[in-house]
Each structure stands twice: as C-alpha cells, then as structure tokens.
C-alpha cells in the first residue's frame, strides 16, 4: 500500500493556521455526508478522520501528514443547508483562500460524489473551480455498494459524460475501487515530482 504511515496534524479555521508546506498535498472535497472521512480512513488503513452520520461535522480544514512528506487535506463538506448563511460563507472563503495560497502545493483534488444521485451543480462548480486554479481532479463516485453490480458501469458512464473525465467507482463499505483511487493519488504525487 502507498500509505505507510499517517497521522492527524491539525485543524485549521483560518489561513493563519495552515502548516508550512511539504512536498505536496492532496485535498479531499465533496458534499456533506458523501463519505470523505470514510475514504480517508480507508486510505490510511486506520480511523483518523472523524466519521459522522450527521452532515456538516467537518467544519475546519483538517491536515493529515502521510509518509512524513505529504499532506492529505480534508476540506469541510459543502452544500449543507442547515448551517447559517454566515457560516457557509466563512467556509467558502476559507476554502477559496486555501486554493489560492496553496495551489502550488496541491497536486490533486479528490472530489467524492454520491454515485446514487445525479451529478450535482455544486460538484460541477467545484470541478470548474479546480480547472480555474489549474488543479487536477480525481472524481470518485462513492456508495456504489448501495446499487447492483450491473449499475456501477452505468454510474461511471453517466458521471464521465457529465464531468468529461474519468470517474472511479468506490465503496467505503466493501472497499471496492479503493486500490484504483490510491493508485491515482500515488501517480499524481509522483508525476508532480512530489
């Protein structure tokens, strides 16, 4: 496995809290309750990221140090309507600032989408945002354990048509597709010289 060691480093509520850069960063994004923390824990091989059944629990940008030289960065879930407008704006500004000041460090963004749903406008906007900043995006369609095996290929095709790029089906429960996701991340770090 690519990840030999991983540990939680810090939670950042302000850009002033961001740790000093390392060789590269992979950030993880997606709507609230889509499975970002579960994917991170599966990649780490242990429970470091807090998993909640309640959407919107990740309120800070969480940095994990991987193999002593990379950051895996868990961004707050977006699109959770029960938070105040002020709090949603603060999150948006924090994430925008993260992208603006760390874009040279970010080797890829991993966007997790719910494979059972239609592609969401907020996910499309996130991809456009990454394209604007010149950040590679790996799209992971999660929760495919909740559909029949015959539907997985159709889900992949639907999202690839919508996003115009490869989409990796994945299950946090069965770990289906995990090795492909990890290989894409490893490849992004190596190809970027990280």
Backbone as JSON Lines, residues from 0, in Angstrom:
{"i":0,"aa":"X","n":[0.85,-1.18,0.0],"ca":[0.0,0.0,0.0],"c":[0.89,1.24,0.0]}
{"i":1,"aa":"X","n":[0.45,2.26,-0.7],"ca":[1.2,3.51,-0.83],"c":[1.38,4.21,0.52]}
{"i":2,"aa":"X","n":[0.32,4.25,1.33],"ca":[0.39,4.94,2.63],"c":[1.0,4.0,3.66]}
{"i":3,"aa":"X","n":[2.21,4.33,4.07],"ca":[2.9,3.51,5.08],"c":[2.64,4.03,6.49]}
{"i":4,"aa":"X","n":[2.51,5.35,6.61],"ca":[2.19,5.95,7.91],"c":[1.36,7.21,7.68]}
{"i":5,"aa":"X","n":[0.44,7.44,8.59],"ca":[-0.42,8.62,8.51],"c":[-0.8,9.04,9.92]}
{"i":6,"aa":"X","n":[-0.85,10.35,10.12],"ca":[-1.29,10.86,11.42],"c":[-1.97,12.21,11.25]}
{"i":7,"aa":"X","n":[-2.91,12.47,12.13],"ca":[-3.59,13.76,12.14],"c":[-2.59,14.82,12.57]}
{"i":8,"aa":"X","n":[-2.58,15.96,11.86],"ca":[-1.66,17.03,12.22],"c":[-2.38,18.2,12.9]}
{"i":9,"aa":"X","n":[-3.38,18.79,12.2],"ca":[-4.04,19.97,12.76],"c":[-5.36,20.25,12.07]}
{"i":10,"aa":"X","n":[-6.23,20.98,12.77],"ca":[-7.47,21.52,12.2],"c":[-7.28,23.02,12.05]}
{"i":11,"aa":"X","n":[-7.63,23.54,10.88],"ca":[-7.41,24.96,10.6],"c":[-8.74,25.67,10.37]}
{"i":12,"aa":"X","n":[-8.97,26.71,11.14],"ca":[-10.17,27.53,10.99],"c":[-9.85,28.85,10.31]}
{"i":13,"aa":"X","n":[-8.57,29.09,10.07],"ca":[-8.1,30.32,9.46],"c":[-6.85,30.01,8.64]}
{"i":14,"aa":"X","n":[-6.61,30.75,7.55],"ca":[-5.38,30.54,6.78],"c":[-4.12,30.7,7.61]}
{"i":15,"aa":"X","n":[-4.19,31.49,8.68],"ca":[-3.03,31.66,9.56],"c":[-2.64,30.36,10.26]}
{"i":16,"aa":"X","n":[-3.59,29.42,10.31],"ca":[-3.34,28.14,10.97],"c":[-2.7,27.1,10.05]}
{"i":17,"aa":"X","n":[-2.67,27.37,8.73],"ca":[-2.16,26.36,7.8],"c":[-0.71,26.0,8.14]}
{"i":18,"aa":"X","n":[-0.37,24.7,8.12],"ca":[1.02,24.31,8.4],"c":[1.94,24.67,7.24]}
{"i":19,"aa":"X","n":[3.24,24.7,7.53],"ca":[4.2,25.02,6.47],"c":[4.14,23.93,5.4]}
{"i":20,"aa":"X","n":[4.33,24.29,4.12],"ca":[4.22,23.32,3.03],"c":[5.23,22.19,3.13]}
{"i":21,"aa":"X","n":[4.82,21.04,2.61],"ca":[5.71,19.88,2.45],"c":[5.89,19.65,0.96]}
{"i":22,"aa":"X","n":[6.12,18.4,0.56],"ca":[6.37,18.1,-0.85],"c":[5.12,18.18,-1.72]}
{"i":23,"aa":"X","n":[3.97,17.97,-1.15],"ca":[2.74,18.03,-1.94],"c":[1.53,17.78,-1.09]}
{"i":24,"aa":"X","n":[0.37,18.18,-1.64],"ca":[-0.89,18.0,-0.93],"c":[-1.92,17.39,-1.85]}
{"i":25,"aa":"X","n":[-2.75,16.54,-1.29],"ca":[-3.94,16.02,-1.96],"c":[-5.11,16.47,-1.1]}
{"i":26,"aa":"X","n":[-6.04,17.22,-1.68],"ca":[-7.2,17.64,-0.89],"c":[-8.43,16.81,-1.28]}
{"i":27,"aa":"X","n":[-9.28,16.59,-0.3],"ca":[-10.48,15.77,-0.46],"c":[-11.69,16.66,-0.25]}
{"i":28,"aa":"X","n":[-12.6,16.64,-1.22],"ca":[-13.77,17.53,-1.18],"c":[-15.02,16.77,-1.58]}
{"i":29,"aa":"X","n":[-16.16,17.36,-1.25],"ca":[-17.44,16.79,-1.64],"c":[-18.53,17.34,-0.77]}
{"i":30,"aa":"X","n":[-19.74,17.04,-1.16],"ca":[-20.9,17.47,-0.38],"c":[-20.86,16.82,1.0]}
{"i":31,"aa":"X","n":[-21.55,17.42,1.93],"ca":[-21.62,16.86,3.27],"c":[-22.19,15.45,3.24]}
{"i":32,"aa":"X","n":[-21.6,14.57,4.03],"ca":[-22.07,13.2,4.21],"c":[-21.92,12.32,2.97]}
{"i":33,"aa":"X","n":[-20.94,12.64,2.12],"ca":[-20.73,11.86,0.9],"c":[-19.7,10.74,1.11]}
{"i":34,"aa":"X","n":[-18.97,10.8,2.22],"ca":[-18.01,9.73,2.53],"c":[-16.55,10.12,2.45]}
{"i":35,"aa":"X","n":[-16.25,11.42,2.57],"ca":[-14.84,11.86,2.54],"c":[-14.03,11.24,3.66]}
{"i":36,"aa":"X","n":[-14.55,11.32,4.88],"ca":[-13.81,10.8,6.03],"c":[-13.63,9.29,5.94]}
{"i":37,"aa":"X","n":[-14.64,8.59,5.46],"ca":[-14.53,7.13,5.3],"c":[-13.46,6.8,4.27]}
{"i":38,"aa":"X","n":[-13.43,7.53,3.16],"ca":[-12.4,7.3,2.14],"c":[-11.02,7.55,2.73]}
{"i":39,"aa":"X","n":[-10.86,8.65,3.44],"ca":[-9.56,8.93,4.06],"c":[-9.14,7.81,5.01]}
{"i":40,"aa":"X","n":[-10.05,7.37,5.86],"ca":[-9.72,6.28,6.8],"c":[-9.36,5.0,6.07]}
{"i":41,"aa":"X","n":[-10.05,4.7,4.97],"ca":[-9.71,3.5,4.19],"c":[-8.33,3.63,3.56]}
{"i":42,"aa":"X","n":[-7.99,4.82,3.08],"ca":[-6.66,5.05,2.51],"c":[-5.59,4.93,3.59]}
{"i":43,"aa":"X","n":[-5.86,5.51,4.76],"ca":[-4.9,5.46,5.86],"c":[-4.75,4.06,6.45]}
{"i":44,"aa":"X","n":[-5.79,3.25,6.32],"ca":[-5.78,1.92,6.92],"c":[-6.07,1.95,8.41]}
{"i":45,"aa":"X","n":[-6.58,3.09,8.89],"ca":[-6.97,3.23,10.3],"c":[-7.88,4.44,10.43]}
{"i":46,"aa":"X","n":[-8.56,4.53,11.56],"ca":[-9.51,5.62,11.77],"c":[-8.81,6.84,12.34]}
{"i":47,"aa":"X","n":[-8.56,7.8,11.46],"ca":[-8.0,9.09,11.88],"c":[-9.02,10.21,11.68]}
{"i":48,"aa":"X","n":[-9.75,10.13,10.57],"ca":[-10.75,11.15,10.25],"c":[-12.06,10.79,10.94]}
{"i":49,"aa":"X","n":[-12.68,11.78,11.55],"ca":[-13.93,11.57,12.27],"c":[-15.06,11.3,11.27]}
{"i":50,"aa":"X","n":[-15.77,10.21,11.45],"ca":[-16.9,9.84,10.6],"c":[-18.18,10.08,11.39]}
{"i":51,"aa":"X","n":[-19.11,10.82,10.79],"ca":[-20.38,11.12,11.46],"c":[-21.55,10.81,10.54]}
{"i":52,"aa":"X","n":[-22.64,10.4,11.13],"ca":[-23.87,10.21,10.36],"c":[-24.59,11.55,10.16]}
{"i":53,"aa":"X","n":[-24.16,12.56,10.89],"ca":[-24.76,13.89,10.79],"c":[-23.98,14.72,9.79]}
{"i":54,"aa":"X","n":[-24.63,15.23,8.73],"ca":[-23.92,16.04,7.74],"c":[-23.32,17.3,8.35]}
{"i":55,"aa":"X","n":[-22.2,17.74,7.79],"ca":[-21.62,19.02,8.16],"c":[-20.77,19.01,9.41]}
{"i":56,"aa":"X","n":[-20.29,17.84,9.85],"ca":[-19.49,17.78,11.07],"c":[-18.07,18.32,10.88]}
{"i":57,"aa":"X","n":[-17.52,18.16,9.67],"ca":[-16.18,18.7,9.41],"c":[-16.33,20.19,9.15]}
{"i":58,"aa":"X","n":[-15.9,21.01,10.1],"ca":[-16.08,22.46,9.99],"c":[-14.77,23.19,9.74]}
{"i":59,"aa":"X","n":[-13.68,22.48,9.85],"ca":[-12.36,23.08,9.64],"c":[-11.69,22.36,8.48]}
{"i":60,"aa":"X","n":[-10.56,22.88,8.04],"ca":[-9.72,22.16,7.09],"c":[-8.76,21.32,7.92]}
{"i":61,"aa":"X","n":[-8.87,20.01,7.78],"ca":[-8.05,19.08,8.58],"c":[-6.87,18.58,7.77]}
{"i":62,"aa":"X","n":[-5.67,18.73,8.33],"ca":[-4.44,18.29,7.68],"c":[-3.96,17.0,8.33]}
{"i":63,"aa":"X","n":[-3.64,16.01,7.48],"ca":[-3.05,14.74,7.91],"c":[-1.69,14.64,7.23]}
{"i":64,"aa":"X","n":[-0.68,14.21,7.95],"ca":[0.64,14.04,7.34],"c":[0.79,12.56,6.97]}
{"i":65,"aa":"X","n":[1.2,12.32,5.73],"ca":[1.28,10.97,5.17],"c":[2.72,10.68,4.75]}
{"i":66,"aa":"X","n":[3.22,9.56,5.22],"ca":[4.58,9.11,4.9],"c":[5.63,10.17,5.25]}
{"i":67,"aa":"X","n":[5.3,11.06,6.17],"ca":[6.25,12.07,6.62],"c":[6.54,13.16,5.63]}
{"i":68,"aa":"X","n":[5.86,13.16,4.46],"ca":[6.22,14.17,3.45],"c":[5.06,14.76,2.66]}
{"i":69,"aa":"X","n":[3.86,14.23,2.82],"ca":[2.7,14.76,2.1],"c":[1.62,15.15,3.09]}
{"i":70,"aa":"X","n":[0.77,16.09,2.66],"ca":[-0.44,16.38,3.41],"c":[-1.63,15.83,2.64]}
{"i":71,"aa":"X","n":[-2.52,15.14,3.33],"ca":[-3.84,14.83,2.81],"c":[-4.76,15.78,3.57]}
{"i":72,"aa":"X","n":[-5.55,16.54,2.85],"ca":[-6.3,17.64,3.42],"c":[-7.8,17.4,3.26]}
{"i":73,"aa":"X","n":[-8.5,17.31,4.37],"ca":[-9.94,17.07,4.39],"c":[-10.65,18.42,4.47]}
{"i":74,"aa":"X","n":[-11.28,18.81,3.35],"ca":[-12.0,20.08,3.31],"c":[-13.4,19.91,3.88]}
{"i":75,"aa":"X","n":[-13.97,20.96,4.49],"ca":[-15.34,20.85,5.0],"c":[-16.31,20.51,3.88]}
{"i":76,"aa":"X","n":[-17.29,19.66,4.19],"ca":[-18.32,19.33,3.21],"c":[-19.11,20.57,2.83]}
{"i":77,"aa":"X","n":[-19.47,20.65,1.56],"ca":[-20.24,21.81,1.12],"c":[-21.68,21.41,0.82]}
{"i":78,"aa":"X","n":[-22.55,22.4,0.78],"ca":[-23.93,22.18,0.41],"c":[-24.86,21.8,1.55]}
{"i":79,"aa":"X","n":[-24.4,21.91,2.79],"ca":[-25.27,21.53,3.9],"c":[-26.09,22.74,4.35]}
{"i":80,"aa":"X","n":[-27.39,22.72,4.07],"ca":[-28.24,23.9,4.19],"c":[-28.59,24.3,5.62]}
{"i":81,"aa":"X","n":[-28.44,23.41,6.6],"ca":[-28.87,23.76,7.95],"c":[-27.88,24.67,8.68]}
{"i":82,"aa":"X","n":[-26.72,24.9,8.12],"ca":[-25.78,25.85,8.71],"c":[-26.23,27.26,8.35]}
{"i":83,"aa":"X","n":[-25.85,28.23,9.15],"ca":[-26.24,29.61,8.87],"c":[-25.55,30.09,7.6]}
{"i":84,"aa":"X","n":[-26.15,31.08,6.97],"ca":[-25.57,31.64,5.76],"c":[-24.18,32.2,6.06]}
{"i":85,"aa":"X","n":[-24.04,32.81,7.22],"ca":[-22.75,33.38,7.63],"c":[-21.68,32.28,7.74]}
{"i":86,"aa":"X","n":[-22.06,31.14,8.34],"ca":[-21.1,30.05,8.5],"c":[-20.74,29.44,7.14]}
{"i":87,"aa":"X","n":[-21.73,29.31,6.25],"ca":[-21.44,28.77,4.91],"c":[-20.5,29.71,4.16]}
{"i":88,"aa":"X","n":[-20.69,31.02,4.3],"ca":[-19.8,31.99,3.65],"c":[-18.39,31.91,4.23]}
{"i":89,"aa":"X","n":[-18.28,31.72,5.54],"ca":[-16.96,31.59,6.17],"c":[-16.24,30.36,5.63]}
{"i":90,"aa":"X","n":[-16.97,29.24,5.51],"ca":[-16.37,28.02,4.96],"c":[-15.91,28.25,3.52]}
{"i":91,"aa":"X","n":[-16.79,28.88,2.72],"ca":[-16.47,29.15,1.31],"c":[-15.2,29.99,1.21]}
{"i":92,"aa":"X","n":[-15.13,31.04,2.02],"ca":[-13.95,31.91,1.99],"c":[-12.69,31.18,2.43]}
{"i":93,"aa":"X","n":[-12.82,30.33,3.45],"ca":[-11.67,29.56,3.93],"c":[-11.15,28.63,2.83]}
{"i":94,"aa":"X","n":[-12.06,27.94,2.16],"ca":[-11.65,27.0,1.11],"c":[-11.08,27.75,-0.09]}
{"i":95,"aa":"X","n":[-11.7,28.87,-0.48],"ca":[-11.16,29.67,-1.59],"c":[-9.75,30.16,-1.26]}
{"i":96,"aa":"X","n":[-9.55,30.61,-0.03],"ca":[-8.23,31.07,0.38],"c":[-7.24,29.92,0.36]}
{"i":97,"aa":"X","n":[-7.66,28.75,0.83],"ca":[-6.79,27.56,0.78],"c":[-6.33,27.31,-0.66]}
{"i":98,"aa":"X","n":[-7.26,27.3,-1.6],"ca":[-6.9,27.05,-3.0],"c":[-5.97,28.13,-3.54]}
{"i":99,"aa":"X","n":[-6.25,29.36,-3.21],"ca":[-5.46,30.47,-3.75],"c":[-4.02,30.44,-3.24]}
{"i":100,"aa":"X","n":[-3.84,30.22,-1.92],"ca":[-2.48,30.32,-1.39],"c":[-1.72,28.99,-1.41]}
{"i":101,"aa":"X","n":[-2.42,27.87,-1.57],"ca":[-1.74,26.57,-1.56],"c":[-1.73,25.89,-2.93]}
{"i":102,"aa":"X","n":[-2.2,26.57,-3.98],"ca":[-2.38,25.88,-5.25],"c":[-1.11,25.29,-5.82]}
{"i":103,"aa":"X","n":[0.03,25.86,-5.52],"ca":[1.29,25.27,-5.99],"c":[1.62,23.99,-5.24]}
{"i":104,"aa":"X","n":[1.08,23.84,-4.05],"ca":[1.31,22.63,-3.25],"c":[0.31,21.52,-3.57]}
{"i":105,"aa":"X","n":[-0.89,21.9,-4.03],"ca":[-1.95,20.92,-4.27],"c":[-1.66,20.17,-5.56]}
{"i":106,"aa":"X","n":[-1.38,18.89,-5.45],"ca":[-1.06,18.06,-6.62],"c":[-2.31,17.48,-7.24]}
{"i":107,"aa":"X","n":[-3.38,17.37,-6.48],"ca":[-4.67,16.93,-7.0],"c":[-5.74,17.15,-5.94]}
{"i":108,"aa":"X","n":[-6.95,17.34,-6.43],"ca":[-8.14,17.34,-5.56],"c":[-8.87,16.03,-5.83]}
{"i":109,"aa":"X","n":[-9.34,15.39,-4.78],"ca":[-10.17,14.2,-4.91],"c":[-11.59,14.63,-4.58]}
{"i":110,"aa":"X","n":[-12.45,14.63,-5.6],"ca":[-13.85,15.02,-5.41],"c":[-14.67,13.75,-5.25]}
{"i":111,"aa":"X","n":[-15.32,13.61,-4.1],"ca":[-16.17,12.45,-3.84],"c":[-17.61,12.87,-4.11]}
{"i":112,"aa":"X","n":[-18.27,12.11,-5.0],"ca":[-19.68,12.36,-5.33],"c":[-20.48,11.11,-4.96]}
{"i":113,"aa":"X","n":[-21.74,11.29,-4.65],"ca":[-22.61,10.16,-4.33],"c":[-23.07,9.53,-5.64]}
{"i":114,"aa":"X","n":[-22.59,8.32,-5.91],"ca":[-22.9,7.64,-7.16],"c":[-24.36,7.32,-7.36]}
{"i":115,"aa":"X","n":[-25.15,7.37,-6.3],"ca":[-26.58,7.05,-6.42],"c":[-27.39,8.24,-6.92]}
{"i":116,"aa":"X","n":[-26.81,9.43,-6.87],"ca":[-27.53,10.64,-7.25],"c":[-27.1,11.11,-8.63]}
{"i":117,"aa":"X","n":[-27.87,12.03,-9.17],"ca":[-27.46,12.7,-10.4],"c":[-26.3,13.63,-10.05]}
{"i":118,"aa":"X","n":[-25.43,13.93,-11.02],"ca":[-24.36,14.9,-10.75],"c":[-24.96,16.22,-10.24]}
{"i":119,"aa":"X","n":[-24.4,16.73,-9.16],"ca":[-24.92,17.92,-8.5],"c":[-24.23,19.18,-9.04]}
{"i":120,"aa":"X","n":[-24.98,20.28,-9.08],"ca":[-24.43,21.54,-9.56],"c":[-23.22,21.97,-8.72]}
{"i":121,"aa":"X","n":[-23.28,21.75,-7.42],"ca":[-22.16,22.15,-6.55],"c":[-20.89,21.35,-6.9]}
{"i":122,"aa":"X","n":[-21.04,20.09,-7.3],"ca":[-19.88,19.29,-7.7],"c":[-19.3,19.8,-9.02]}
{"i":123,"aa":"X","n":[-20.18,20.17,-9.94],"ca":[-19.72,20.72,-11.22],"c":[-18.96,22.03,-10.98]}
{"i":124,"aa":"X","n":[-19.49,22.85,-10.07],"ca":[-18.82,24.11,-9.76],"c":[-17.45,23.87,-9.14]}
{"i":125,"aa":"X","n":[-17.34,22.84,-8.29],"ca":[-16.04,22.53,-7.68],"c":[-15.03,22.15,-8.76]}
{"i":126,"aa":"X","n":[-15.44,21.34,-9.74],"ca":[-14.54,20.94,-10.83],"c":[-14.13,22.17,-11.63]}
{"i":127,"aa":"X","n":[-15.07,23.06,-11.92],"ca":[-14.74,24.3,-12.64],"c":[-13.75,25.15,-11.85]}
{"i":128,"aa":"X","n":[-13.94,25.2,-10.54],"ca":[-13.06,25.94,-9.65],"c":[-11.64,25.38,-9.74]}
{"i":129,"aa":"X","n":[-11.52,24.06,-9.66],"ca":[-10.2,23.41,-9.77],"c":[-9.58,23.69,-11.13]}
{"i":130,"aa":"X","n":[-10.38,23.61,-12.19],"ca":[-9.86,23.9,-13.53],"c":[-9.32,25.33,-13.58]}
{"i":131,"aa":"X","n":[-10.05,26.27,-12.98],"ca":[-9.63,27.67,-12.95],"c":[-8.26,27.81,-12.28]}
{"i":132,"aa":"X","n":[-8.05,27.09,-11.18],"ca":[-6.79,27.17,-10.46],"c":[-5.72,26.22,-11.01]}
{"i":133,"aa":"X","n":[-6.05,25.47,-12.06],"ca":[-5.08,24.54,-12.66],"c":[-4.8,23.33,-11.79]}
{"i":134,"aa":"X","n":[-5.78,22.89,-11.03],"ca":[-5.61,21.75,-10.12],"c":[-6.28,20.52,-10.73]}
{"i":135,"aa":"X","n":[-5.51,19.44,-10.85],"ca":[-6.04,18.17,-11.33],"c":[-7.15,17.68,-10.4]}
{"i":136,"aa":"X","n":[-8.17,17.03,-10.97],"ca":[-9.27,16.5,-10.16],"c":[-9.42,15.0,-10.42]}
{"i":137,"aa":"X","n":[-9.44,14.23,-9.34],"ca":[-9.78,12.81,-9.39],"c":[-11.22,12.72,-8.87]}
{"i":138,"aa":"X","n":[-12.14,12.2,-9.69],"ca":[-13.54,12.1,-9.27],"c":[-13.83,10.67,-8.84]}
{"i":139,"aa":"X","n":[-14.35,10.54,-7.63],"ca":[-14.67,9.24,-7.04],"c":[-16.18,9.19,-6.8]}
{"i":140,"aa":"X","n":[-16.85,8.21,-7.43],"ca":[-18.3,8.01,-7.22],"c":[-18.46,7.01,-6.08]}
{"i":141,"aa":"X","n":[-18.88,7.5,-4.92],"ca":[-18.97,6.67,-3.72],"c":[-20.33,5.99,-3.6]}
{"i":142,"aa":"X","n":[-20.41,5.15,-2.59],"ca":[-21.65,4.46,-2.2],"c":[-22.16,3.49,-3.26]}
{"i":143,"aa":"X","n":[-21.24,2.95,-4.1],"ca":[-21.68,2.02,-5.14],"c":[-22.08,0.66,-4.57]}
{"i":144,"aa":"X","n":[-21.81,0.42,-3.29],"ca":[-22.28,-0.82,-2.65],"c":[-23.8,-0.8,-2.49]}
{"i":145,"aa":"X","n":[-24.41,0.37,-2.65],"ca":[-25.86,0.51,-2.47],"c":[-26.63,0.27,-3.77]}
{"i":146,"aa":"X","n":[-25.91,-0.02,-4.86],"ca":[-26.55,-0.29,-6.15],"c":[-26.12,-1.68,-6.63]}
{"i":147,"aa":"X","n":[-26.83,-2.2,-7.63],"ca":[-26.46,-3.52,-8.16],"c":[-25.16,-3.4,-8.96]}
{"i":148,"aa":"X","n":[-24.44,-4.51,-9.06],"ca":[-23.16,-4.52,-9.79],"c":[-23.35,-4.07,-11.23]}
{"i":149,"aa":"X","n":[-24.48,-4.42,-11.82],"ca":[-24.72,-4.04,-13.22],"c":[-24.89,-2.53,-13.38]}
{"i":150,"aa":"X","n":[-25.26,-1.83,-12.33],"ca":[-25.45,-0.38,-12.4],"c":[-24.14,0.4,-12.26]}
{"i":151,"aa":"X","n":[-23.11,-0.22,-11.72],"ca":[-21.85,0.5,-11.48],"c":[-21.28,1.07,-12.77]}
{"i":152,"aa":"X","n":[-21.26,0.27,-13.83],"ca":[-20.76,0.75,-15.12],"c":[-21.58,1.91,-15.66]}
{"i":153,"aa":"X","n":[-22.9,1.85,-15.47],"ca":[-23.78,2.93,-15.92],"c":[-23.53,4.21,-15.13]}
{"i":154,"aa":"X","n":[-23.3,4.06,-13.84],"ca":[-22.99,5.22,-12.99],"c":[-21.69,5.87,-13.46]}
{"i":155,"aa":"X","n":[-20.68,5.05,-13.7],"ca":[-19.39,5.54,-14.18],"c":[-19.57,6.32,-15.49]}
{"i":156,"aa":"X","n":[-20.28,5.73,-16.44],"ca":[-20.52,6.38,-17.73],"c":[-21.26,7.7,-17.57]}
{"i":157,"aa":"X","n":[-22.29,7.71,-16.73],"ca":[-23.1,8.93,-16.52],"c":[-22.23,10.07,-15.99]}
{"i":158,"aa":"X","n":[-21.44,9.79,-14.97],"ca":[-20.6,10.84,-14.38],"c":[-19.47,11.25,-15.32]}
{"i":159,"aa":"X","n":[-18.92,10.3,-16.07],"ca":[-17.86,10.65,-17.02],"c":[-18.4,11.55,-18.13]}
{"i":160,"aa":"X","n":[-19.61,11.27,-18.59],"ca":[-20.25,12.12,-19.59],"c":[-20.46,13.53,-19.03]}
{"i":161,"aa":"X","n":[-20.93,13.6,-17.81],"ca":[-21.24,14.89,-17.19],"c":[-19.98,15.72,-16.89]}
{"i":162,"aa":"X","n":[-18.93,15.07,-16.4],"ca":[-17.72,15.79,-15.98],"c":[-16.63,15.83,-17.05]}
{"i":163,"aa":"X","n":[-16.76,14.99,-18.08],"ca":[-15.77,14.99,-19.16],"c":[-14.4,14.49,-18.74]}
{"i":164,"aa":"X","n":[-14.38,13.59,-17.78],"ca":[-13.12,13.0,-17.31],"c":[-13.42,11.68,-16.62]}
{"i":165,"aa":"X","n":[-12.36,10.91,-16.37],"ca":[-12.51,9.6,-15.74],"c":[-13.13,9.71,-14.35]}
{"i":166,"aa":"X","n":[-13.98,8.75,-14.03],"ca":[-14.61,8.67,-12.71],"c":[-14.34,7.27,-12.16]}
{"i":167,"aa":"X","n":[-13.93,7.21,-10.9],"ca":[-13.61,5.93,-10.25],"c":[-14.73,5.52,-9.31]}
{"i":168,"aa":"X","n":[-15.43,4.41,-9.59],"ca":[-16.44,3.92,-8.65],"c":[-15.76,3.38,-7.38]}
{"i":169,"aa":"X","n":[-16.42,3.59,-6.23],"ca":[-15.79,3.22,-4.95],"c":[-16.87,2.95,-3.91]}
{"i":170,"aa":"X","n":[-16.58,2.01,-3.03],"ca":[-17.45,1.73,-1.88],"c":[-16.64,1.82,-0.6]}
{"i":171,"aa":"X","n":[-17.09,2.64,0.32],"ca":[-16.45,2.73,1.63],"c":[-16.69,1.51,2.48]}
{"i":172,"aa":"X","n":[-17.77,0.78,2.19],"ca":[-18.13,-0.41,2.97],"c":[-17.32,-1.62,2.52]}
{"i":173,"aa":"X","n":[-17.32,-1.9,1.22],"ca":[-16.63,-3.1,0.7],"c":[-15.2,-2.81,0.26]}
{"i":174,"aa":"X","n":[-14.87,-1.52,0.15],"ca":[-13.56,-1.05,-0.34],"c":[-13.36,-1.32,-1.83]}
{"i":175,"aa":"X","n":[-14.46,-1.63,-2.54],"ca":[-14.41,-1.78,-3.99],"c":[-13.86,-0.48,-4.59]}
{"i":176,"aa":"X","n":[-12.86,-0.59,-5.46],"ca":[-12.29,0.57,-6.13],"c":[-11.23,1.33,-5.34]}
{"i":177,"aa":"X","n":[-10.99,0.94,-4.09],"ca":[-10.03,1.67,-3.25],"c":[-8.63,1.64,-3.85]}
{"i":178,"aa":"X","n":[-8.19,0.5,-4.33],"ca":[-6.82,0.4,-4.87],"c":[-6.65,1.32,-6.08]}
{"i":179,"aa":"X","n":[-7.69,1.48,-6.91],"ca":[-7.6,2.37,-8.06],"c":[-7.5,3.83,-7.62]}
{"i":180,"aa":"X","n":[-8.24,4.19,-6.59],"ca":[-8.17,5.56,-6.06],"c":[-6.77,5.84,-5.51]}
{"i":181,"aa":"X","n":[-6.25,4.91,-4.72],"ca":[-4.92,5.08,-4.13],"c":[-3.86,5.18,-5.22]}
{"i":182,"aa":"X","n":[-3.98,4.36,-6.26],"ca":[-3.01,4.39,-7.36],"c":[-3.04,5.73,-8.08]}
{"i":183,"aa":"X","n":[-4.22,6.29,-8.29],"ca":[-4.34,7.61,-8.93],"c":[-3.66,8.69,-8.09]}
{"i":184,"aa":"X","n":[-3.88,8.64,-6.78],"ca":[-3.27,9.61,-5.88],"c":[-1.75,9.47,-5.91]}
{"i":185,"aa":"X","n":[-1.26,8.24,-5.8],"ca":[0.19,8.0,-5.84],"c":[0.78,8.53,-7.14]}
{"i":186,"aa":"X","n":[0.11,8.25,-8.25],"ca":[0.58,8.69,-9.55],"c":[0.62,10.22,-9.64]}
{"i":187,"aa":"X","n":[-0.39,10.89,-9.11],"ca":[-0.4,12.37,-9.13],"c":[0.78,12.94,-8.35]}
{"i":188,"aa":"X","n":[1.06,12.37,-7.2],"ca":[2.19,12.85,-6.39],"c":[3.52,12.6,-7.09]}
{"i":189,"aa":"X","n":[3.68,11.4,-7.66],"ca":[4.94,11.08,-8.32],"c":[5.13,11.88,-9.6]}
{"i":190,"aa":"X","n":[4.07,12.03,-10.41],"ca":[4.18,12.77,-11.66],"c":[4.41,14.26,-11.44]}
{"i":191,"aa":"X","n":[3.99,14.75,-10.29],"ca":[4.19,16.17,-9.96],"c":[5.56,16.39,-9.31]}
{"i":192,"aa":"X","n":[6.33,15.32,-9.18],"ca":[7.65,15.44,-8.58],"c":[7.61,15.63,-7.09]}
{"i":193,"aa":"X","n":[6.51,15.25,-6.48],"ca":[6.38,15.42,-5.02],"c":[7.05,14.28,-4.29]}
